[in-house]
Amino acid sequence: MTTDRTPPRRRGYAKPVVVPDRLDLLSGPVSGVVTLPGHLKRSGNPRYDLDQPGRIVDMYRSVINEAAAPTDLTAYLDRATLVELWADMWLPLAVREQWEDRFPELAARRSHSAA
């Protein structure tokens, strides 16, 4: 049983998946250098220069996979950037499914890019 505080778990996926209530709440940085807190970056360099090619997608993937609360998402993700990157971002299937179940526009974006 899940509560409002405990995100649901998908069968075969060990961690709770955190999804925001609304995409328009995502207003994180889109340029500059960002240093993620330890709970969002468990290994490797926590610093991301978002102006360097590929670094923003790396940071988004880390934040989406490691978020402990919706505030992690709103602090580090930007709605327009997320939508733009979504189709090409590698994510575990359970994570992708929960985000796309909540936000059909993301699923449509992925379907559109495959066509």
Secondary structure, DSSP 8 states (H G I E B T S, - for coil): ---SSS----TT--S-----S-GGG-B--SSSEEE--TTT--SS--EEETTSTTHHHHHHHHHHHH-SSHHHHHHH-BHHHHHHHGGG----HHHHHHHHHH-HHHHHHHHHHH-
